[in-house]
Amino acid sequence: MSRGLLLRLVSALGALTAGVAGQAAASSVASVAWAMLAGLGVSFMLYPRAVAFLVGVLGVAGTVWAFGDGLPVAGVGFLVAVAGALVLAIAGTGSPSRRHPSSETHVDMWRAMDAGDDPTG
């Protein structure tokens, strides 16, 4: 399991805990937790570090709100989610970057076939 996936799962677990605790207390703080979960889902498709930073900022606001409303379980869930999101934002996903091969390593398939080579094998 990659570091990025593990950090997203930790953050999602914290946000899920905060959302369920907020929902059980009939508090609006649950909406912030659901927004964090949606943001973590978006981080798979967009720039993970930038989205994780924004999710972390949202989580800090949720933490303050949860503890202010007297919801310690939701507050701890937000703290876990913020920790995972900010580590993801600072350390990154740990996966290799996808870069296009340089022109020196590019094989022109048509020219290779014209020369009698098999460029696919």
Biopython code that builds the backbone (N, CA, C, O; Angstrom):
import numpy as np
from Bio.PDB.StructureBuilder import StructureBuilder

atoms = [
    (1, "MET", "N", (0.850, -1.170, 0.000)),
    (1, "MET", "CA", (0.000, 0.000, 0.000)),
    (1, "MET", "C", (0.896, 1.233, 0.000)),
    (1, "MET", "O", (1.844, 1.330, 0.779)),
    (2, "SER", "N", (0.585, 2.154, -0.871)),
    (2, "SER", "CA", (1.421, 3.350, -0.971)),
    (2, "SER", "C", (1.147, 4.300, 0.192)),
    (2, "SER", "O", (0.107, 4.243, 0.848)),
    (3, "ARG", "N", (2.120, 5.169, 0.415)),
    (3, "ARG", "CA", (2.001, 6.136, 1.505)),
    (3, "ARG", "C", (0.810, 7.065, 1.289)),
    (3, "ARG", "O", (0.105, 7.402, 2.240)),
    (4, "GLY", "N", (0.584, 7.479, 0.045)),
    (4, "GLY", "CA", (-0.523, 8.383, -0.249)),
    (4, "GLY", "C", (-1.873, 7.759, 0.065)),
    (4, "GLY", "O", (-2.756, 8.409, 0.625)),
    (5, "LEU", "N", (-2.025, 6.480, -0.305)),
    (5, "LEU", "CA", (-3.290, 5.800, -0.037)),
    (5, "LEU", "C", (-3.493, 5.627, 1.466)),
    (5, "LEU", "O", (-4.601, 5.812, 1.970)),
    (6, "LEU", "N", (-2.433, 5.274, 2.179)),
    (6, "LEU", "CA", (-2.538, 5.102, 3.631)),
    (6, "LEU", "C", (-2.913, 6.410, 4.321)),
    (6, "LEU", "O", (-3.759, 6.423, 5.215)),
    (7, "LEU", "N", (-2.285, 7.507, 3.906)),
    (7, "LEU", "CA", (-2.606, 8.797, 4.519)),
    (7, "LEU", "C", (-4.039, 9.226, 4.196)),
    (7, "LEU", "O", (-4.722, 9.799, 5.044)),
    (8, "ARG", "N", (-4.490, 8.950, 2.982)),
    (8, "ARG", "CA", (-5.883, 9.266, 2.637)),
    (8, "ARG", "C", (-6.857, 8.433, 3.456)),
    (8, "ARG", "O", (-7.897, 8.933, 3.884)),
    (9, "LEU", "N", (-6.524, 7.157, 3.676)),
    (9, "LEU", "CA", (-7.409, 6.304, 4.478)),
    (9, "LEU", "C", (-7.465, 6.766, 5.929)),
    (9, "LEU", "O", (-8.537, 6.759, 6.534)),
    (10, "VAL", "N", (-6.329, 7.167, 6.495)),
    (10, "VAL", "CA", (-6.309, 7.685, 7.874)),
    (10, "VAL", "C", (-7.150, 8.949, 7.959)),
    (10, "VAL", "O", (-7.945, 9.108, 8.885)),
    (11, "SER", "N", (-6.977, 9.850, 6.994)),
    (11, "SER", "CA", (-7.755, 11.089, 6.988)),
    (11, "SER", "C", (-9.240, 10.797, 6.810)),
    (11, "SER", "O", (-10.085, 11.413, 7.459)),
    (12, "ALA", "N", (-9.548, 9.858, 5.929)),
    (12, "ALA", "CA", (-10.954, 9.515, 5.697)),
    (12, "ALA", "C", (-11.580, 8.901, 6.945)),
    (12, "ALA", "O", (-12.739, 9.176, 7.257)),
    (13, "LEU", "N", (-10.822, 8.072, 7.658)),
    (13, "LEU", "CA", (-11.340, 7.478, 8.886)),
    (13, "LEU", "C", (-11.620, 8.551, 9.933)),
    (13, "LEU", "O", (-12.641, 8.498, 10.618)),
    (14, "GLY", "N", (-10.720, 9.521, 10.059)),
    (14, "GLY", "CA", (-10.954, 10.618, 10.995)),
    (14, "GLY", "C", (-12.146, 11.464, 10.601)),
    (14, "GLY", "O", (-12.953, 11.841, 11.450)),
    (15, "ALA", "N", (-12.262, 11.767, 9.305)),
    (15, "ALA", "CA", (-13.404, 12.567, 8.843)),
    (15, "ALA", "C", (-14.710, 11.801, 8.997)),
    (15, "ALA", "O", (-15.741, 12.384, 9.332)),
    (16, "LEU", "N", (-14.666, 10.492, 8.752)),
    (16, "LEU", "CA", (-15.868, 9.675, 8.929)),
    (16, "LEU", "C", (-16.287, 9.645, 10.390)),
    (16, "LEU", "O", (-17.477, 9.729, 10.697)),
    (17, "THR", "N", (-15.320, 9.527, 11.292)),
    (17, "THR", "CA", (-15.627, 9.560, 12.728)),
    (17, "THR", "C", (-16.246, 10.899, 13.118)),
    (17, "THR", "O", (-17.225, 10.949, 13.863)),
    (18, "ALA", "N", (-15.663, 11.981, 12.607)),
    (18, "ALA", "CA", (-16.201, 13.306, 12.919)),
    (18, "ALA", "C", (-17.603, 13.475, 12.332)),
    (18, "ALA", "O", (-18.478, 14.064, 12.966)),
    (19, "GLY", "N", (-17.812, 12.964, 11.137)),
    (19, "GLY", "CA", (-19.132, 13.087, 10.510)),
    (19, "GLY", "C", (-20.206, 12.305, 11.242)),
    (19, "GLY", "O", (-21.311, 12.806, 11.450)),
    (20, "VAL", "N", (-19.888, 11.084, 11.631)),
    (20, "VAL", "CA", (-20.869, 10.265, 12.353)),
    (20, "VAL", "C", (-21.150, 10.862, 13.730)),
    (20, "VAL", "O", (-22.299, 10.899, 14.169)),
    (21, "ALA", "N", (-20.105, 11.329, 14.411)),
    (21, "ALA", "CA", (-20.304, 11.934, 15.731)),
    (21, "ALA", "C", (-21.113, 13.221, 15.621)),
    (21, "ALA", "O", (-21.982, 13.485, 16.453)),
    (22, "GLY", "N", (-20.834, 14.008, 14.615)),
    (22, "GLY", "CA", (-21.604, 15.240, 14.419)),
    (22, "GLY", "C", (-23.042, 14.953, 14.039)),
    (22, "GLY", "O", (-23.963, 15.635, 14.489)),
    (23, "GLN", "N", (-23.231, 13.931, 13.202)),
    (23, "GLN", "CA", (-24.593, 13.549, 12.800)),
    (23, "GLN", "C", (-25.376, 13.017, 13.999)),
    (23, "GLN", "O", (-26.560, 13.316, 14.152)),
    (24, "ALA", "N", (-24.715, 12.230, 14.849)),
    (24, "ALA", "CA", (-25.389, 11.682, 16.024)),
    (24, "ALA", "C", (-25.786, 12.779, 17.002)),
    (24, "ALA", "O", (-26.790, 12.654, 17.704)),
    (25, "ALA", "N", (-25.007, 13.847, 17.050)),
    (25, "ALA", "CA", (-25.316, 14.956, 17.948)),
    (25, "ALA", "C", (-26.224, 15.981, 17.285)),
    (25, "ALA", "O", (-26.528, 17.015, 17.881)),
    (26, "ALA", "N", (-26.661, 15.707, 16.055)),
    (26, "ALA", "CA", (-27.531, 16.624, 15.286)),
    (26, "ALA", "C", (-26.887, 18.001, 15.168)),
    (26, "ALA", "O", (-27.543, 19.031, 15.327)),
    (27, "SER", "N", (-25.589, 17.992, 14.885)),
    (27, "SER", "CA", (-24.856, 19.239, 14.757)),
    (27, "SER", "C", (-24.502, 19.482, 13.291)),
    (27, "SER", "O", (-24.338, 18.541, 12.515)),
    (28, "SER", "N", (-24.390, 20.729, 12.934)),
    (28, "SER", "CA", (-24.011, 21.100, 11.569)),
    (28, "SER", "C", (-22.547, 20.826, 11.283)),
    (28, "SER", "O", (-22.119, 20.903, 10.131)),
    (29, "VAL", "N", (-21.774, 20.509, 12.304)),
    (29, "VAL", "CA", (-20.355, 20.230, 12.112)),
    (29, "VAL", "C", (-20.164, 18.984, 11.252)),
    (29, "VAL", "O", (-19.094, 18.801, 10.672)),
    (30, "ALA", "N", (-21.159, 18.140, 11.161)),
    (30, "ALA", "CA", (-21.067, 16.948, 10.313)),
    (30, "ALA", "C", (-20.895, 17.330, 8.847)),
    (30, "ALA", "O", (-20.246, 16.606, 8.092)),
    (31, "SER", "N", (-21.463, 18.450, 8.442)),
    (31, "SER", "CA", (-21.337, 18.887, 7.049)),
    (31, "SER", "C", (-19.885, 19.164, 6.684)),
    (31, "SER", "O", (-19.466, 18.902, 5.557)),
    (32, "VAL", "N", (-19.126, 19.684, 7.619)),
    (32, "VAL", "CA", (-17.710, 19.940, 7.369)),
    (32, "VAL", "C", (-16.974, 18.613, 7.182)),
    (32, "VAL", "O", (-16.092, 18.504, 6.330)),
    (33, "ALA", "N", (-17.332, 17.616, 7.969)),
    (33, "ALA", "CA", (-16.696, 16.301, 7.846)),
    (33, "ALA", "C", (-17.028, 15.663, 6.505)),
    (33, "ALA", "O", (-16.155, 15.066, 5.876)),
    (34, "TRP", "N", (-18.265, 15.778, 6.062)),
    (34, "TRP", "CA", (-18.631, 15.205, 4.761)),
    (34, "TRP", "C", (-17.910, 15.950, 3.635)),
    (34, "TRP", "O", (-17.535, 15.342, 2.633)),
    (35, "ALA", "N", (-17.717, 17.245, 3.792)),
    (35, "ALA", "CA", (-16.968, 18.011, 2.790)),
    (35, "ALA", "C", (-15.503, 17.561, 2.770)),
    (35, "ALA", "O", (-14.882, 17.511, 1.708)),
    (36, "MET", "N", (-14.957, 17.235, 3.940)),
    (36, "MET", "CA", (-13.586, 16.729, 3.981)),
    (36, "MET", "C", (-13.477, 15.392, 3.264)),
    (36, "MET", "O", (-12.517, 15.156, 2.531)),
    (37, "LEU", "N", (-14.453, 14.519, 3.470)),
    (37, "LEU", "CA", (-14.444, 13.232, 2.771)),
    (37, "LEU", "C", (-14.517, 13.429, 1.257)),
    (37, "LEU", "O", (-13.823, 12.746, 0.503)),
    (38, "ALA", "N", (-15.347, 14.352, 0.824)),
    (38, "ALA", "CA", (-15.442, 14.630, -0.607)),
    (38, "ALA", "C", (-14.114, 15.173, -1.133)),
    (38, "ALA", "O", (-13.680, 14.808, -2.226)),
    (39, "GLY", "N", (-13.477, 16.037, -0.363)),
    (39, "GLY", "CA", (-12.183, 16.578, -0.766)),
    (39, "GLY", "C", (-11.111, 15.503, -0.867)),
    (39, "GLY", "O", (-10.266, 15.547, -1.762)),
    (40, "LEU", "N", (-11.142, 14.543, 0.043)),
    (40, "LEU", "CA", (-10.176, 13.447, -0.026)),
    (40, "LEU", "C", (-10.421, 12.595, -1.269)),
    (40, "LEU", "O", (-9.477, 12.087, -1.874)),
    (41, "GLY", "N", (-11.676, 12.441, -1.644)),
    (41, "GLY", "CA", (-11.983, 11.736, -2.888)),
    (41, "GLY", "C", (-11.468, 12.491, -4.100)),
    (41, "GLY", "O", (-10.960, 11.888, -5.045)),
    (42, "VAL", "N", (-11.599, 13.800, -4.073)),
    (42, "VAL", "CA", (-11.115, 14.628, -5.180)),
    (42, "VAL", "C", (-9.592, 14.573, -5.265)),
    (42, "VAL", "O", (-9.029, 14.732, -6.348)),
    (43, "SER", "N", (-8.927, 14.353, -4.145)),
    (43, "SER", "CA", (-7.461, 14.323, -4.159)),
    (43, "SER", "C", (-6.912, 13.160, -4.973)),
    (43, "SER", "O", (-5.737, 13.175, -5.341)),
    (44, "PHE", "N", (-7.734, 12.146, -5.266)),
    (44, "PHE", "CA", (-7.292, 11.070, -6.139)),
    (44, "PHE", "C", (-7.234, 11.532, -7.598)),
    (44, "PHE", "O", (-6.473, 10.984, -8.396)),
    (45, "MET", "N", (-8.037, 12.540, -7.943)),
    (45, "MET", "CA", (-8.131, 12.968, -9.330)),
    (45, "MET", "C", (-7.332, 14.223, -9.636)),
    (45, "MET", "O", (-6.846, 14.390, -10.755)),
    (46, "LEU", "N", (-7.192, 15.099, -8.666)),
    (46, "LEU", "CA", (-6.485, 16.358, -8.895)),
    (46, "LEU", "C", (-5.148, 16.340, -8.174)),
    (46, "LEU", "O", (-4.681, 15.285, -7.744)),
    (47, "TYR", "N", (-4.549, 17.482, -8.045)),
    (47, "TYR", "CA", (-3.255, 17.595, -7.391)),
    (47, "TYR", "C", (-3.389, 17.217, -5.922)),
    (47, "TYR", "O", (-3.972, 17.979, -5.151)),
    (48, "PRO", "N", (-2.864, 16.055, -5.508)),
    (48, "PRO", "CA", (-3.121, 15.578, -4.145)),
    (48, "PRO", "C", (-2.562, 16.479, -3.057)),
    (48, "PRO", "O", (-3.180, 16.619, -2.002)),
    (49, "ARG", "N", (-1.408, 17.092, -3.287)),
    (49, "ARG", "CA", (-0.829, 17.921, -2.237)),
    (49, "ARG", "C", (-1.640, 19.190, -2.007)),
    (49, "ARG", "O", (-1.872, 19.579, -0.862)),
    (50, "ALA", "N", (-2.066, 19.828, -3.073)),
    (50, "ALA", "CA", (-2.847, 21.062, -2.945)),
    (50, "ALA", "C", (-4.209, 20.778, -2.332)),
    (50, "ALA", "O", (-4.662, 21.507, -1.450)),
    (51, "VAL", "N", (-4.856, 19.728, -2.795)),
    (51, "VAL", "CA", (-6.182, 19.390, -2.265)),
    (51, "VAL", "C", (-6.068, 18.968, -0.802)),
    (51, "VAL", "O", (-6.925, 19.318, 0.010)),
    (52, "ALA", "N", (-5.022, 18.221, -0.459)),
    (52, "ALA", "CA", (-4.832, 17.815, 0.936)),
    (52, "ALA", "C", (-4.609, 19.021, 1.837)),
    (52, "ALA", "O", (-5.076, 19.042, 2.976)),
    (53, "PHE", "N", (-3.899, 20.022, 1.334)),
    (53, "PHE", "CA", (-3.706, 21.239, 2.125)),
    (53, "PHE", "C", (-5.051, 21.926, 2.380)),
    (53, "PHE", "O", (-5.329, 22.351, 3.502)),
    (54, "LEU", "N", (-5.876, 22.033, 1.353)),
    (54, "LEU", "CA", (-7.192, 22.660, 1.528)),
    (54, "LEU", "C", (-8.081, 21.845, 2.453)),
    (54, "LEU", "O", (-8.831, 22.406, 3.252)),
    (55, "VAL", "N", (-8.002, 20.525, 2.350)),
    (55, "VAL", "CA", (-8.768, 19.659, 3.259)),
    (55, "VAL", "C", (-8.275, 19.844, 4.687)),
    (55, "VAL", "O", (-9.071, 19.833, 5.625)),
    (56, "GLY", "N", (-6.967, 20.014, 4.857)),
    (56, "GLY", "CA", (-6.422, 20.258, 6.197)),
    (56, "GLY", "C", (-6.907, 21.566, 6.796)),
    (56, "GLY", "O", (-7.224, 21.635, 7.984)),
    (57, "VAL", "N", (-6.964, 22.598, 5.974)),
    (57, "VAL", "CA", (-7.484, 23.895, 6.452)),
    (57, "VAL", "C", (-8.948, 23.759, 6.851)),
    (57, "VAL", "O", (-9.376, 24.291, 7.876)),
    (58, "LEU", "N", (-9.709, 23.044, 6.034)),
    (58, "LEU", "CA", (-11.120, 22.804, 6.358)),
    (58, "LEU", "C", (-11.238, 22.013, 7.657)),
    (58, "LEU", "O", (-12.140, 22.259, 8.458)),
    (59, "GLY", "N", (-10.332, 21.066, 7.866)),
    (59, "GLY", "CA", (-10.353, 20.261, 9.083)),
    (59, "GLY", "C", (-10.025, 21.055, 10.331)),
    (59, "GLY", "O", (-10.574, 20.797, 11.402)),
    (60, "VAL", "N", (-9.126, 22.026, 10.192)),
    (60, "VAL", "CA", (-8.809, 22.881, 11.348)),
    (60, "VAL", "C", (-10.050, 23.674, 11.753)),
    (60, "VAL", "O", (-10.348, 23.813, 12.940)),
    (61, "ALA", "N", (-10.764, 24.189, 10.764)),
    (61, "ALA", "CA", (-12.010, 24.908, 11.072)),
    (61, "ALA", "C", (-13.022, 23.977, 11.728)),
    (61, "ALA", "O", (-13.708, 24.367, 12.673)),
    (62, "GLY", "N", (-13.117, 22.744, 11.228)),
    (62, "GLY", "CA", (-14.030, 21.768, 11.823)),
    (62, "GLY", "C", (-13.634, 21.399, 13.239)),
    (62, "GLY", "O", (-14.500, 21.195, 14.090)),
    (63, "THR", "N", (-12.334, 21.312, 13.504)),
    (63, "THR", "CA", (-11.857, 20.996, 14.851)),
    (63, "THR", "C", (-12.261, 22.080, 15.845)),
    (63, "THR", "O", (-12.767, 21.793, 16.931)),
    (64, "VAL", "N", (-12.031, 23.313, 15.456)),
    (64, "VAL", "CA", (-12.389, 24.436, 16.334)),
    (64, "VAL", "C", (-13.895, 24.450, 16.580)),
    (64, "VAL", "O", (-14.350, 24.650, 17.706)),
    (65, "TRP", "N", (-14.657, 24.236, 15.517)),
    (65, "TRP", "CA", (-16.113, 24.242, 15.637)),
    (65, "TRP", "C", (-16.598, 23.089, 16.513)),
    (65, "TRP", "O", (-17.475, 23.283, 17.354)),
    (66, "ALA", "N", (-16.036, 21.885, 16.327)),
    (66, "ALA", "CA", (-16.489, 20.721, 17.090)),
    (66, "ALA", "C", (-16.192, 20.890, 18.581)),
    (66, "ALA", "O", (-17.055, 20.634, 19.421)),
    (67, "PHE", "N", (-14.973, 21.319, 18.908)),
    (67, "PHE", "CA", (-14.658, 21.509, 20.323)),
    (67, "PHE", "C", (-15.438, 22.681, 20.909)),
    (67, "PHE", "O", (-15.772, 22.671, 22.094)),
    (68, "GLY", "N", (-15.728, 23.683, 20.098)),
    (68, "GLY", "CA", (-16.536, 24.818, 20.549)),
    (68, "GLY", "C", (-17.971, 24.424, 20.855)),
    (68, "GLY", "O", (-18.595, 24.983, 21.758)),
    (69, "ASP", "N", (-18.497, 23.455, 20.098)),
    (69, "ASP", "CA", (-19.856, 22.967, 20.339)),
    (69, "ASP", "C", (-19.915, 21.883, 21.398)),
    (69, "ASP", "O", (-20.996, 21.389, 21.719)),
    (70, "GLY", "N", (-18.763, 21.505, 21.948)),
    (70, "GLY", "CA", (-18.745, 20.475, 22.986)),
    (70, "GLY", "C", (-18.874, 19.072, 22.433)),
    (70, "GLY", "O", (-19.489, 18.212, 23.064)),
    (71, "LEU", "N", (-18.299, 18.824, 21.255)),
    (71, "LEU", "CA", (-18.323, 17.498, 20.644)),
    (71, "LEU", "C", (-16.889, 16.951, 20.571)),
    (71, "LEU", "O", (-16.239, 17.050, 19.530)),
    (72, "PRO", "N", (-16.402, 16.377, 21.670)),
    (72, "PRO", "CA", (-14.997, 15.950, 21.690)),
    (72, "PRO", "C", (-14.687, 14.803, 20.737)),
    (72, "PRO", "O", (-13.587, 14.747, 20.187)),
    (73, "VAL", "N", (-15.633, 13.885, 20.529)),
    (73, "VAL", "CA", (-15.370, 12.772, 19.610)),
    (73, "VAL", "C", (-15.204, 13.292, 18.186)),
    (73, "VAL", "O", (-14.304, 12.862, 17.464)),
    (74, "ALA", "N", (-16.062, 14.208, 17.786)),
    (74, "ALA", "CA", (-15.936, 14.813, 16.459)),
    (74, "ALA", "C", (-14.647, 15.617, 16.363)),
    (74, "ALA", "O", (-13.987, 15.613, 15.323)),
    (75, "GLY", "N", (-14.288, 16.301, 17.432)),
    (75, "GLY", "CA", (-13.056, 17.077, 17.440)),
    (75, "GLY", "C", (-11.820, 16.212, 17.266)),
    (75, "GLY", "O", (-10.907, 16.572, 16.523)),
    (76, "VAL", "N", (-11.785, 15.074, 17.946)),
    (76, "VAL", "CA", (-10.653, 14.155, 17.804)),
    (76, "VAL", "C", (-10.639, 13.565, 16.389)),
    (76, "VAL", "O", (-9.572, 13.390, 15.801)),
    (77, "GLY", "N", (-11.815, 13.263, 15.849)),
    (77, "GLY", "CA", (-11.880, 12.781, 14.466)),
    (77, "GLY", "C", (-11.320, 13.801, 13.492)),
    (77, "GLY", "O", (-10.590, 13.450, 12.565)),
    (78, "PHE", "N", (-11.662, 15.053, 13.701)),
    (78, "PHE", "CA", (-11.115, 16.114, 12.860)),
    (78, "PHE", "C", (-9.601, 16.222, 13.023)),
    (78, "PHE", "O", (-8.888, 16.432, 12.042)),
    (79, "LEU", "N", (-9.102, 16.082, 14.257)),
    (79, "LEU", "CA", (-7.658, 16.167, 14.475)),
    (79, "LEU", "C", (-6.917, 15.054, 13.729)),
    (79, "LEU", "O", (-5.860, 15.289, 13.144)),
    (80, "VAL", "N", (-7.475, 13.852, 13.752)),
    (80, "VAL", "CA", (-6.859, 12.743, 13.019)),
    (80, "VAL", "C", (-6.878, 13.026, 11.518)),
    (80, "VAL", "O", (-5.892, 12.790, 10.819)),
    (81, "ALA", "N", (-8.002, 13.532, 11.036)),
    (81, "ALA", "CA", (-8.107, 13.847, 9.609)),
    (81, "ALA", "C", (-7.150, 14.952, 9.207)),
    (81, "ALA", "O", (-6.542, 14.892, 8.139)),
    (82, "VAL", "N", (-7.013, 15.953, 10.050)),
    (82, "VAL", "CA", (-6.089, 17.053, 9.759)),
    (82, "VAL", "C", (-4.651, 16.544, 9.748)),
    (82, "VAL", "O", (-3.870, 16.922, 8.875)),
    (83, "ALA", "N", (-4.296, 15.701, 10.698)),
    (83, "ALA", "CA", (-2.928, 15.173, 10.749)),
    (83, "ALA", "C", (-2.598, 14.409, 9.469)),
    (83, "ALA", "O", (-1.542, 14.619, 8.873)),
    (84, "GLY", "N", (-3.494, 13.528, 9.052)),
    (84, "GLY", "CA", (-3.248, 12.771, 7.827)),
    (84, "GLY", "C", (-3.189, 13.650, 6.600)),
    (84, "GLY", "O", (-2.340, 13.451, 5.731)),
    (85, "ALA", "N", (-4.086, 14.624, 6.518)),
    (85, "ALA", "CA", (-4.126, 15.503, 5.342)),
    (85, "ALA", "C", (-2.894, 16.394, 5.271)),
    (85, "ALA", "O", (-2.352, 16.613, 4.188)),
    (86, "LEU", "N", (-2.449, 16.908, 6.405)),
    (86, "LEU", "CA", (-1.279, 17.781, 6.369)),
    (86, "LEU", "C", (0.015, 17.012, 6.118)),
    (86, "LEU", "O", (0.922, 17.537, 5.473)),
    (87, "VAL", "N", (0.118, 15.789, 6.611)),
    (87, "VAL", "CA", (1.287, 14.977, 6.270)),
    (87, "VAL", "C", (1.278, 14.671, 4.772)),
    (87, "VAL", "O", (2.327, 14.686, 4.128)),
    (88, "LEU", "N", (0.101, 14.396, 4.222)),
    (88, "LEU", "CA", (-0.012, 14.170, 2.775)),
    (88, "LEU", "C", (0.357, 15.437, 2.005)),
    (88, "LEU", "O", (1.001, 15.360, 0.958)),
    (89, "ALA", "N", (-0.039, 16.583, 2.509)),
    (89, "ALA", "CA", (0.266, 17.835, 1.822)),
    (89, "ALA", "C", (1.762, 18.157, 1.880)),
    (89, "ALA", "O", (2.313, 18.704, 0.924)),
    (90, "ILE", "N", (2.416, 17.825, 2.984)),
    (90, "ILE", "CA", (3.830, 18.148, 3.132)),
    (90, "ILE", "C", (4.718, 17.082, 2.483)),
    (90, "ILE", "O", (5.636, 17.415, 1.733)),
    (91, "ALA", "N", (4.452, 15.815, 2.763)),
    (91, "ALA", "CA", (5.326, 14.737, 2.297)),
    (91, "ALA", "C", (4.977, 14.251, 0.902)),
    (91, "ALA", "O", (5.827, 13.676, 0.223)),
    (92, "GLY", "N", (3.771, 14.464, 0.469)),
    (92, "GLY", "CA", (3.366, 13.982, -0.845)),
    (92, "GLY", "C", (2.899, 12.541, -0.785)),
    (92, "GLY", "O", (2.806, 11.938, 0.284)),
    (93, "THR", "N", (2.608, 12.004, -1.957)),
    (93, "THR", "CA", (2.044, 10.660, -2.025)),
    (93, "THR", "C", (3.092, 9.567, -1.983)),
    (93, "THR", "O", (2.779, 8.425, -1.644)),
    (94, "GLY", "N", (4.324, 9.892, -2.318)),
    (94, "GLY", "CA", (5.362, 8.882, -2.327)),
    (94, "GLY", "C", (5.405, 8.081, -3.608)),
    (94, "GLY", "O", (6.257, 7.205, -3.756)),
    (95, "SER", "N", (4.510, 8.358, -4.537)),
    (95, "SER", "CA", (4.527, 7.637, -5.808)),
    (95, "SER", "C", (5.432, 8.369, -6.791)),
    (95, "SER", "O", (5.574, 9.590, -6.725)),
    (96, "PRO", "N", (6.036, 7.624, -7.692)),
    (96, "PRO", "CA", (6.922, 8.296, -8.656)),
    (96, "PRO", "C", (6.130, 9.223, -9.565)),
    (96, "PRO", "O", (4.979, 8.956, -9.909)),
    (97, "SER", "N", (6.766, 10.296, -9.937)),
    (97, "SER", "CA", (6.081, 11.243, -10.808)),
    (97, "SER", "C", (6.010, 10.679, -12.215)),
    (97, "SER", "O", (6.890, 9.932, -12.643)),
    (98, "ARG", "N", (4.976, 11.036, -12.914)),
    (98, "ARG", "CA", (4.791, 10.573, -14.286)),
    (98, "ARG", "C", (5.285, 11.655, -15.226)),
    (98, "ARG", "O", (4.666, 12.710, -15.362)),
    (99, "ARG", "N", (6.382, 11.386, -15.856)),
    (99, "ARG", "CA", (6.935, 12.349, -16.790)),
    (99, "ARG", "C", (7.023, 11.702, -18.152)),
    (99, "ARG", "O", (7.218, 10.493, -18.280)),
    (100, "HIS", "N", (6.877, 12.521, -19.149)),
    (100, "HIS", "CA", (6.987, 12.015, -20.501)),
    (100, "HIS", "C", (8.431, 11.677, -20.803)),
    (100, "HIS", "O", (9.342, 12.396, -20.393)),
    (101, "PRO", "N", (8.642, 10.587, -21.516)),
    (101, "PRO", "CA", (10.022, 10.250, -21.846)),
    (101, "PRO", "C", (10.635, 11.316, -22.740)),
    (101, "PRO", "O", (9.951, 11.951, -23.543)),
    (102, "SER", "N", (11.916, 11.492, -22.586)),
    (102, "SER", "CA", (12.585, 12.509, -23.395)),
    (102, "SER", "C", (12.665, 12.040, -24.848)),
    (102, "SER", "O", (12.461, 10.862, -25.143)),
    (103, "SER", "N", (12.955, 12.949, -25.721)),
    (103, "SER", "CA", (12.977, 12.625, -27.144)),
    (103, "SER", "C", (14.107, 11.659, -27.484)),
    (103, "SER", "O", (14.035, 10.976, -28.506)),
    (104, "GLU", "N", (15.160, 11.582, -26.647)),
    (104, "GLU", "CA", (16.251, 10.659, -26.928)),
    (104, "GLU", "C", (15.812, 9.207, -26.766)),
    (104, "GLU", "O", (16.305, 8.331, -27.475)),
    (105, "THR", "N", (14.908, 8.948, -25.857)),
    (105, "THR", "CA", (14.485, 7.569, -25.619)),
    (105, "THR", "C", (13.259, 7.196, -26.433)),
    (105, "THR", "O", (12.814, 6.049, -26.377)),
    (106, "HIS", "N", (12.712, 8.117, -27.175)),
    (106, "HIS", "CA", (11.522, 7.847, -27.972)),
    (106, "HIS", "C", (11.888, 7.017, -29.207)),
    (106, "HIS", "O", (12.821, 7.351, -29.938)),
    (107, "VAL", "N", (11.156, 5.955, -29.422)),
    (107, "VAL", "CA", (11.383, 5.104, -30.576)),
    (107, "VAL", "C", (10.293, 5.387, -31.597)),
    (107, "VAL", "O", (9.103, 5.276, -31.302)),
    (108, "ASP", "N", (10.707, 5.746, -32.779)),
    (108, "ASP", "CA", (9.747, 5.946, -33.860)),
    (108, "ASP", "C", (9.379, 4.572, -34.401)),
    (108, "ASP", "O", (10.190, 3.920, -35.059)),
    (109, "MET", "N", (8.170, 4.139, -34.126)),
    (109, "MET", "CA", (7.749, 2.785, -34.483)),
    (109, "MET", "C", (7.806, 2.535, -35.987)),
    (109, "MET", "O", (8.213, 1.459, -36.426)),
    (110, "TRP", "N", (7.405, 3.509, -36.763)),
    (110, "TRP", "CA", (7.389, 3.328, -38.222)),
    (110, "TRP", "C", (8.803, 3.148, -38.763)),
    (110, "TRP", "O", (9.037, 2.285, -39.610)),
    (111, "ARG", "N", (9.729, 3.939, -38.289)),
    (111, "ARG", "CA", (11.108, 3.807, -38.775)),
    (111, "ARG", "C", (11.726, 2.487, -38.327)),
    (111, "ARG", "O", (12.499, 1.875, -39.063)),
    (112, "ALA", "N", (11.381, 2.054, -37.117)),
    (112, "ALA", "CA", (11.911, 0.779, -36.639)),
    (112, "ALA", "C", (11.371, -0.376, -37.483)),
    (112, "ALA", "O", (12.102, -1.318, -37.789)),
    (113, "MET", "N", (10.099, -0.304, -37.858)),
    (113, "MET", "CA", (9.536, -1.352, -38.703)),
    (113, "MET", "C", (10.125, -1.322, -40.108)),
    (113, "MET", "O", (10.344, -2.369, -40.716)),
    (114, "ASP", "N", (10.385, -0.109, -40.629)),
    (114, "ASP", "CA", (11.006, 0.017, -41.949)),
    (114, "ASP", "C", (12.406, -0.598, -41.958)),
    (114, "ASP", "O", (12.859, -1.128, -42.973)),
    (115, "ALA", "N", (13.079, -0.518, -40.812)),
    (115, "ALA", "CA", (14.420, -1.075, -40.716)),
    (115, "ALA", "C", (14.399, -2.571, -40.462)),
    (115, "ALA", "O", (15.453, -3.205, -40.425)),
    (116, "GLY", "N", (13.219, -3.145, -40.287)),
    (116, "GLY", "CA", (13.097, -4.580, -40.067)),
    (116, "GLY", "C", (13.043, -4.973, -38.600)),
    (116, "GLY", "O", (13.001, -6.164, -38.292)),
    (117, "ASP", "N", (13.043, -4.020, -37.697)),
    (117, "ASP", "CA", (12.984, -4.330, -36.264)),
    (117, "ASP", "C", (11.530, -4.449, -35.824)),
    (117, "ASP", "O", (10.618, -3.946, -36.479)),
    (118, "ASP", "N", (11.341, -5.132, -34.692)),
    (118, "ASP", "CA", (10.020, -5.222, -34.078)),
    (118, "ASP", "C", (10.001, -4.305, -32.859)),
    (118, "ASP", "O", (10.516, -4.682, -31.807)),
    (119, "PRO", "N", (9.417, -3.101, -32.975)),
    (119, "PRO", "CA", (9.459, -2.150, -31.853)),
    (119, "PRO", "C", (8.537, -2.538, -30.700)),
    (119, "PRO", "O", (8.627, -1.935, -29.631)),
    (120, "THR", "N", (7.679, -3.496, -30.874)),
    (120, "THR", "CA", (6.753, -3.881, -29.810)),
    (120, "THR", "C", (7.334, -4.944, -28.900)),
    (120, "THR", "O", (6.785, -5.183, -27.824)),
    (121, "GLY", "N", (8.390, -5.571, -29.277)),
    (121, "GLY", "CA", (8.903, -6.681, -28.488)),
    (121, "GLY", "C", (10.228, -6.441, -27.994)),
    (121, "GLY", "O", (10.795, -7.292, -27.309)),
]
sb = StructureBuilder()
sb.init_structure("model")
sb.init_model(0)
sb.init_chain("A")
sb.init_seg("    ")
for serial, (resi, resn, name, xyz) in enumerate(atoms, 1):
    if name == "N":
        sb.init_residue(resn, " ", resi, " ")
    sb.init_atom(name, np.array(xyz, "f"), 0.0, 1.0, " ", f" {name:<3s}", serial, name[0])
structure = sb.get_structure()
